[in-house]
Amino acid sequence: MDKVRIPRENMLQRFISVDREGAVSIQGDLRVLYSTMLMIRVMLIATCKNYLCSALTIAIRYSAVRRQFKNISGRKDEVQLLDYQTQQMRLFPFMATLFAQSITADHVVEKYY
């Protein structure tokens, strides 16, 4: 992206403008610009929490419903995936991350508003 030239009419120049010589000038109030950037970052945190929650819900529900492999003890029914320790070791750290991210996202959104 070193030698890429973007036409000036294609630039989004609401708060910052670039003149023909390439000098950058800030127009309007900096607090509005900062507030907009902060809101986008807050929404990124909240959106990531929602996507992680959806993915983890699907994975845990699938692991609870899916049965696989015959039981060694001679029982006829198969064991749920969630009963395997390796499956728990893969899912539970994500669950802990989700709890931490959920608390953090709620706190950040509350502080923003």
Residue pairs with C-beta under 8 A, 6 or more apart in sequence:
8 18
8 20
11 18
14 27
14 28
15 26
15 27
15 28
15 32
15 33
15 36
16 24
16 25
16 26
16 27
16 33
17 24
17 25
17 27
18 24
18 25
19 25
26 33
38 112
39 112
42 108
42 109
42 112
45 101
45 104
45 105
45 108
45 109
46 105
46 108
46 109
48 101
48 105
49 98
49 101
49 102
49 105
52 94
52 97
52 98
52 101
53 98
53 102
56 91
56 94
56 95
56 98
59 91
59 94
60 82
60 91
60 95
62 81
63 80
63 81
63 82
63 87
63 91
64 80
64 81
64 82
65 80
66 80
66 81
67 77
67 78
67 79
67 80
67 81
68 78
68 79
68 81
69 78
69 79
70 78
71 77
71 78
71 79
81 87
82 88
82 91
